[in-house]
Amino acid sequence: MADVDVTVLTGARLCAGGQVPAQPVDIAVAHGRVVAIAPHLDLAQMPAGGRVIPVDGRWVLPGLADHHVHFSTWARQRARVCVVGAPSAASAARTLAHALAARAAQGGPAAARTLVGYGFQDALWPAAPTGEDLDQALAAVGQHGAAVVVISHDMHSVWLNAAAATRYGAPHAGLLREDEAFLMEQVVDAEAAPFTAGLIAQAVQAAAARGVTQIVDFQMEDNLATWRGRMAAGLTSLRVRAGLYPEHVQAAMARGDRTGDVVPGTRGLLTVGPLKIFGDGALNTRTALCTQPYPDAPRAAGGGFGVSVYAQDELTALMTRAHGAGLEVALHAIGDLAVTRALDAFAASGARGSVEHAQLVAPADLPRFAALGVAASVQPVHALDDRDVADAVWADRAQHAFPLAALAHAGARLALGSDAPVAPLDPWAAVGAAVARTDDDRAPWQGANALTVAQALAASQAHPQVREGCDADLVVVDRDPYATDPRALADMPVALTMCAGRITHTAVDAARD
């Protein structure tokens, strides 16, 4: 939306931890910052071209952040075929085959492209998916020979048929895990890019509509270059911390990039993010590195304990190098042994940053997060999506799974996110999941690890509070989050979002002076 020099939100209630303010206030914004907060600002002094937006007693909070996304994949996945909840490979294959038949019936160039699906959880299936499962379902609807690629719910496995394996040079049809899966995901993303450019803009708008003003993007690509181009083309509704991968470190060091540096020419919206390093795999894929084996060890990788991407000395050396170059580290660690090794590497290298996911944490490691100054970047919706998988493969340790409250009580700094497209890019969904620990008729799962509303919001906000002088990254909501039923937090109505003083989403009327 167009820039406006001055915007005043009138009749706003500052969200204050459940304490309703004695009276509404007006909030004045100019040049990207909050410049005044008072019960009744003198609107007669507003310069020509200013804008007044009555928010009529709605609640105002700092803008929301999603601290872990794969933005391009999330945008494209919104147009892919969903098989979430399929009870078996055969069921998922039928869904995909019928979607392909419907697309082929429409004709046109799109019918010739690979069909991409997403969302399967084979840890809950009676048998591992095979390429033949897909080919038989395709043959049943007259689509034999079409290429099909299906990305798992946790994005650490890819299931493909024979035609797709041949087309992309995969080692085999059926199930690919970890590095082989990541390569396939990058190939299908790159192939889809020319056809889905419009989805990126739609995804930016969808994020703004949920109050998002900032993301940390861990897409497996050169995110600095990608977002520099997007912002130059006018996509300026989000602040972006652009994550790096090891293959980008040399170039970043040559440029002198350091985590937190603002990228010139992006209006201060794009900053250099942390170096993303994989320490282990994922839960559904049974490659998360654990101290105890998975019960289906013959089907699981790494001898049944999961996989370690780096030897410990290699991991420490890489983190030491990053730290010396001024880069923070975002270290993916899901299993309890992976988390222990991650914290050991932070201690040995002196690096700063975060453990990403921390889905299973040994009690002895909980206080080490605060002691080392390492954030726990966690995704609460995963606790709901994966509760059945965790109960199946971590049944003997589920009380230590997704330990949000335990981490908070131990003093860890929490940063909530979605890992989109694994979960929707929606901080309210994360807040709701963190507080309620359920999204269906079942009782809260491991309810002792639920966060309070205050804890969940603090871990989801782009800055601590709305005050004079702060960045004008704001969200206006229809209900007081502290007075909302925990199960309804995920559906919080967002009336307005402002990023750097610009209205990026609005469902309320404005008046010009």
C-alpha positions in Angstrom: 0.0 0.0 0.0 1.1 3.6 -0.5 3.3 5.4 2.0 1.6 8.0 4.2 3.7 10.4 6.2 1.5 10.3 9.3 -1.0 7.8 10.5 -3.0 8.0 13.7 -4.8 5.0 15.2 -7.6 6.3 17.4 -9.4 4.6 20.2 -6.8 1.8 20.6 -6.3 -0.4 23.6 -2.7 -1.3 24.3 -2.6 -5.0 25.1 -1.2 -5.1 28.6 -1.1 -8.6 30.0 -4.8 -8.9 30.7 -5.0 -5.5 32.4 -7.5 -3.5 30.3 -6.2 0.1 30.1 -8.3 2.7 31.9 -9.0 4.5 28.7 -8.2 4.0 25.0 -5.3 5.9 23.5 -4.4 7.4 20.1 -1.2 6.2 18.5 0.6 8.4 16.0 3.1 7.0 13.5 5.5 8.9 11.3 8.4 7.9 9.2 8.2 4.3 10.3 8.2 4.9 14.1 5.6 5.4 16.8 6.0 9.1 17.7 3.2 9.7 20.2 0.8 7.8 22.4 -1.8 9.8 24.4 -5.5 9.5 25.3 -6.5 12.3 22.9 -4.0 13.5 20.3 -4.7 16.8 18.7 -5.7 15.7 15.2 -6.1 19.3 14.1 -2.3 19.4 14.0 -2.0 16.5 11.6 -0.3 17.5 8.3 -2.1 17.4 5.0 -2.2 13.9 3.6 -2.2 12.2 7.0 -4.6 9.4 7.8 -6.8 8.7 10.8 -7.9 5.1 11.4 -10.5 4.6 14.1 -9.8 1.1 15.6 -12.8 1.4 18.0 -11.4 -0.2 21.1 -9.5 -3.0 19.4 -6.2 -4.2 20.9 -2.8 -3.2 19.6 0.3 -5.3 20.0 3.8 -5.3 18.5 3.9 -6.8 15.1 4.4 -10.6 15.0 7.4 -12.5 13.9 7.8 -16.0 12.5 11.3 -17.1 13.4 11.6 -20.1 11.1 10.1 -20.3 7.6 10.9 -21.7 4.2 9.1 -18.9 2.4 9.3 -19.9 -1.3 8.3 -23.5 -0.6 5.4 -22.4 1.6 4.2 -20.1 -1.2 4.3 -22.8 -3.8 2.9 -25.4 -1.5 -0.3 -23.4 -1.3 -1.0 -24.6 -4.9 0.2 -28.2 -4.4 -1.9 -31.4 -3.5 -2.4 -32.0 0.2 -2.3 -35.6 1.5 -2.2 -34.6 5.2 -4.0 -37.2 7.3 -3.9 -40.0 4.7 -3.9 -43.3 6.6 -1.8 -45.2 4.2 0.4 -45.0 1.1 -2.5 -46.4 -1.0 -4.9 -43.7 0.2 -2.5 -40.9 -0.4 -1.7 -42.3 -3.9 -5.3 -42.3 -4.8 -5.7 -38.7 -3.8 -2.8 -37.7 -5.9 -3.9 -39.8 -8.9 -7.4 -38.2 -8.9 -5.8 -34.7 -8.6 -3.6 -35.5 -11.6 -6.5 -36.8 -13.6 -8.5 -33.6 -12.9 -5.5 -31.5 -13.9 -5.0 -33.5 -17.1 -8.6 -33.1 -18.0 -8.2 -29.3 -17.9 -5.4 -29.6 -20.5 -2.8 -26.8 -21.2 0.9 -26.7 -20.3 0.3 -27.3 -16.7 -0.9 -30.9 -17.4 2.6 -31.8 -18.6 4.4 -30.8 -15.4 5.2 -33.0 -12.5 2.5 -33.3 -9.9 3.8 -32.3 -6.5 2.0 -33.3 -3.3 2.9 -32.8 0.4 2.1 -33.7 3.9 2.4 -37.5 4.3 3.5 -39.0 7.7 4.7 -42.5 6.8 5.7 -43.1 10.5 1.9 -43.7 11.0 1.5 -45.9 8.0 1.4 -49.7 8.1 4.1 -50.0 5.4 6.7 -47.8 3.8 5.5 -46.0 0.6 6.9 -47.3 -2.7 7.1 -46.1 -6.2 4.7 -48.9 -7.2 2.0 -47.5 -4.9 2.0 -44.3 -6.9 2.2 -46.0 -10.3 -0.6 -48.4 -9.6 -2.9 -45.5 -8.5 -2.0 -43.5 -11.7 -2.7 -46.5 -13.9 -6.1 -46.9 -12.4 -7.1 -43.4 -13.6 -5.4 -43.6 -17.0 -2.4 -41.5 -16.0 0.4 -44.1 -16.2 3.8 -42.6 -16.9 3.1 -39.2 -15.3 5.7 -38.0 -12.8 4.7 -37.6 -9.2 6.8 -36.2 -6.3 5.4 -36.0 -2.7 7.1 -34.1 0.1 6.7 -35.4 3.6 5.1 -33.4 6.4 8.6 -32.8 7.9 10.2 -32.1 4.6 13.0 -34.6 5.3 11.6 -37.3 3.0 10.4 -37.4 -0.6 8.3 -40.1 -2.1 8.4 -40.4 -5.9 7.4 -42.7 -8.7 9.5 -44.3 -11.4 8.7 -41.6 -14.0 9.9 -38.8 -11.5 13.0 -40.8 -10.6 13.9 -41.1 -14.3 13.1 -37.4 -15.0 15.2 -36.0 -12.2 18.0 -38.6 -12.0 17.0 -39.8 -8.6 18.8 -42.9 -7.3 15.6 -44.9 -7.1 11.8 -44.6 -6.9 10.1 -44.8 -3.6 11.3 -43.1 -0.5 14.3 -40.7 -0.4 15.5 -39.3 2.9 17.6 -36.3 4.1 20.1 -35.1 1.6 18.6 -37.0 -1.3 15.2 -35.6 -0.4 16.5 -32.1 0.0 18.0 -32.2 -3.5 14.7 -33.4 -5.0 12.8 -30.6 -3.2 15.2 -28.0 -4.6 14.8 -29.4 -8.1 11.0 -29.3 -8.1 11.0 -25.9 -6.5 13.3 -24.5 -9.2 11.2 -26.1 -11.9 8.0 -24.6 -10.4 9.5 -21.1 -9.9 8.6 -19.7 -13.4 5.0 -20.8 -13.0 4.4 -19.6 -9.4 5.8 -16.1 -9.2 2.4 -14.8 -8.4 2.1 -17.1 -5.4 5.0 -15.3 -3.7 3.1 -12.0 -3.6 0.0 -13.8 -2.4 2.0 -15.5 0.4 3.4 -12.1 1.5 -0.1 -10.7 1.7 -1.4 -13.8 3.5 1.4 -13.4 6.1 0.5 -9.7 6.6 -3.2 -10.7 7.1 -2.2 -12.7 10.1 -0.2 -9.9 11.7 3.2 -10.9 10.5 5.8 -8.1 10.2 9.0 -10.1 10.3 10.2 -13.5 9.2 13.5 -15.5 9.4 13.7 -17.2 6.0 15.6 -20.5 5.8 14.7 -21.4 2.2 17.5 -23.5 0.7 18.7 -20.9 -1.7 20.6 -17.6 -1.7 18.1 -15.8 0.4 19.9 -12.4 0.4 19.8 -12.3 -3.4 16.3 -13.6 -3.6 14.8 -11.0 -1.2 16.9 -8.2 -2.5 15.3 -8.9 -5.9 11.8 -9.2 -4.4 12.1 -6.0 -2.5 13.4 -4.1 -5.5 10.3 -5.4 -7.3 8.0 -3.9 -4.6 7.5 -6.7 -2.1 8.1 -4.5 1.0 5.4 -5.7 3.4 7.8 -7.8 5.6 11.0 -7.4 7.4 13.2 -10.4 6.5 16.2 -11.9 8.2 17.8 -13.9 5.3 19.4 -17.2 6.5 22.5 -18.5 5.0 23.7 -22.1 4.3 27.2 -23.4 4.4 27.6 -23.1 0.7 26.9 -19.4 1.0 29.4 -18.7 3.8 32.5 -18.1 1.6 30.7 -15.5 -0.5 29.2 -13.8 2.6 32.6 -13.6 4.2 34.1 -12.1 1.1 31.4 -9.4 1.2 32.0 -8.9 4.9 28.4 -9.8 5.7 27.6 -10.2 9.4 24.4 -11.3 11.1 22.3 -8.3 11.7 23.8 -6.1 8.9 21.2 -4.2 7.0 21.3 -4.8 3.2 21.6 -1.5 1.4 18.7 -0.4 -0.9 16.0 -2.4 1.0 14.6 0.4 3.2 16.0 -1.3 6.2 13.7 -4.3 5.7 16.3 -6.9 4.8 19.1 -8.0 7.1 21.7 -10.7 7.1 20.4 -13.7 9.1 22.2 -16.6 10.8 24.0 -19.5 9.3 21.7 -22.5 9.1 23.4 -25.8 9.9 21.7 -29.2 10.0 22.7 -31.3 13.0 20.3 -34.3 12.5 17.1 -35.3 10.7 13.5 -35.3 11.7 10.9 -37.1 13.7 8.5 -38.5 11.1 11.5 -39.6 9.0 13.0 -41.2 12.1 16.3 -39.6 11.4 16.3 -37.2 14.5 19.3 -38.3 16.5 18.3 -39.8 19.8 20.0 -41.5 22.7 17.5 -44.4 22.5 16.6 -46.3 19.3 13.3 -46.0 17.5 10.9 -48.9 17.9 10.8 -49.5 14.1 14.6 -49.6 13.9 14.6 -51.8 10.7 12.7 -49.0 8.9 14.6 -46.1 10.6 17.9 -44.6 9.5 21.2 -44.4 11.3 21.0 -47.9 12.8 17.7 -47.0 14.5 19.1 -44.0 16.5 18.7 -41.3 13.7 21.5 -39.6 11.8 24.2 -37.0 12.6 25.0 -34.8 9.7 28.4 -33.8 11.0 31.1 -35.4 13.2 31.3 -33.4 16.4 34.7 -31.9 15.7 33.5 -30.9 12.2 30.5 -29.2 13.6 32.5 -27.3 16.2 35.0 -26.2 13.5 32.2 -24.9 11.2 30.6 -23.0 14.0 34.0 -21.6 15.2 34.6 -20.3 11.6 31.1 -18.8 11.5 31.5 -17.1 14.8 34.8 -15.6 13.7 33.2 -14.2 10.7 30.4 -12.5 12.7 27.7 -14.9 11.8 25.2 -16.3 14.3 24.3 -20.0 14.0 20.8 -21.5 13.7 21.5 -25.2 14.4 18.8 -27.7 13.5 18.6 -30.3 16.3 15.5 -32.3 16.9 16.5 -35.5 18.8 17.8 -35.4 22.4 21.3 -36.5 21.4 21.4 -33.9 18.6 20.4 -31.2 21.1 23.1 -32.3 23.5 25.7 -32.2 20.7 24.4 -28.8 19.5 24.8 -27.3 23.0 28.3 -28.8 23.2 29.2 -27.3 19.9 28.0 -23.8 21.0 30.0 -24.1 24.2 33.2 -25.2 22.4 33.0 -22.7 19.6 31.7 -19.6 21.4 29.1 -19.1 18.7 25.9 -17.3 19.4 22.5 -18.1 18.0 19.8 -20.7 18.4 18.9 -24.4 18.5 16.2 -24.8 15.9 13.3 -27.2 16.8 14.6 -28.8 20.1 11.7 -31.2 19.9 13.2 -33.7 22.4 15.4 -32.3 25.2 17.1 -34.2 28.0 16.3 -32.6 31.4 20.0 -32.0 32.1 20.2 -29.9 28.9 17.3 -27.5 29.8 19.4 -25.0 31.9 22.3 -25.1 29.4 20.3 -22.9 26.9 20.2 -19.9 29.3 23.7 -20.6 30.5 25.1 -20.5 27.0 22.8 -17.6 25.8 21.4 -19.9 23.1 17.8 -19.4 22.1 15.3 -22.2 21.6 13.6 -21.6 18.2 10.6 -23.8 18.5 7.4 -24.5 16.5 4.4 -25.2 18.7 2.1 -26.4 16.0 4.5 -29.4 15.4 3.5 -30.6 18.9 0.0 -31.0 17.7 0.7 -32.3 14.2 3.3 -34.8 15.5 1.6 -35.9 18.7 0.6 -39.2 17.3 4.0 -39.8 15.7 5.7 -38.9 19.0 3.4 -41.2 20.9 4.3 -44.0 18.5 8.0 -43.6 18.2 8.9 -41.7 21.4 6.4 -43.3 23.7 9.0 -43.9 26.4 10.2 -40.3 26.4 7.1 -38.2 25.3 7.1 -36.3 28.6 10.4 -34.6 27.3 9.0 -33.9 23.8 8.2 -30.3 22.8 9.2 -29.1 26.3 8.2 -25.4 25.8 7.3 -24.7 29.4 10.3 -26.6 30.7 12.6 -24.5 28.5 10.9 -21.3 29.6 11.1 -22.3 33.3 14.8 -23.0 32.9 15.4 -19.5 31.6 15.7 -20.2 27.9 14.8 -17.4 25.5 12.1 -18.8 23.3 11.4 -17.8 19.7 8.2 -19.2 18.1 7.8 -20.0 14.5 6.1 -22.3 12.0 8.7 -24.0 9.9 6.3 -23.2 7.1 5.3 -25.0 5.0 5.5 -27.7 7.7 2.9 -25.6 9.5 1.0 -22.5 8.3 2.9 -19.2 8.5 0.6 -17.9 11.2 1.9 -16.8 14.6 -1.6 -17.0 16.1 -1.6 -20.7 15.3 1.7 -21.0 17.1 0.5 -19.0 20.1 -2.7 -21.1 20.2 -0.8 -24.4 20.0 1.7 -23.3 22.6 -1.0 -22.3 25.1 -3.7 -24.9 24.4 -1.5 -27.9 23.4 -4.5 -29.3 21.4 -6.5 -28.4 18.3 -9.1 -31.1 18.4 -11.4 -32.8 20.8 -8.6 -34.6 22.6 -7.2 -33.4 25.9 -4.1 -31.2 25.8 -1.0 -33.3 24.9 1.7 -33.1 27.5 -0.2 -30.2 29.0 2.5 -29.5 31.6 4.6 -28.0 28.8 2.0 -25.4 27.8 3.1 -21.8 27.8 1.1 -18.9 29.2 -0.3 -16.4 26.8 2.3 -13.9 28.0 5.1 -16.3 27.3 3.8 -17.2 23.9 3.2 -13.7 22.8 6.6 -12.5 24.0 8.2 -15.2 21.9 6.2 -14.2 18.9 6.6 -10.4 18.9 8.9 -8.5 16.6 9.8 -6.1 19.5 8.9 -6.1 23.2 6.1 -3.4 23.5 4.3 -0.6 21.8 5.9 2.6 23.1 7.0 6.0 21.8 10.1 5.7 19.7 9.6 2.0 18.8 9.5 0.7 15.2 5.9 1.1 13.8 5.5 -2.7 13.4 2.1 -3.1 14.9 -0.9 -5.5 14.8 -4.5 -4.6 15.7 -6.7 -7.5 16.7 -10.4 -7.8 17.5 -10.1 -9.6 20.9 -7.9 -9.3 23.9 -5.6 -12.3 23.7 -5.4 -12.6 27.5 -9.2 -12.9 27.7 -9.6 -15.4 24.8 -10.1 -19.1 25.2 -6.8 -20.8 24.5 -8.4 -23.0 21.8 -9.7 -19.8 20.0 -6.3 -18.0 19.9 -5.4 -19.7 16.7 -8.3 -18.0 15.0 -7.6 -14.5 16.3 -9.2 -11.9 13.9 -6.6 -9.5 12.7 -8.0 -6.0 11.8 -4.8 -4.3 10.7 -1.1 -4.9 10.3 1.6 -2.2 10.0 5.2 -2.8 9.0 7.7 0.1 9.2 4.8 2.5 9.4 3.1 1.2 6.2 -0.3 -0.4 6.4 0.2 -3.9 4.9 -3.2 -5.3 5.8 -6.4 -3.7 6.9 -10.0 -4.6 7.5 -11.0 -1.2 9.0 -11.8 2.0 7.3 -9.5 5.0 7.2 -10.2 8.7 6.8 -7.8 11.2 5.3 -7.4 14.7 6.7 
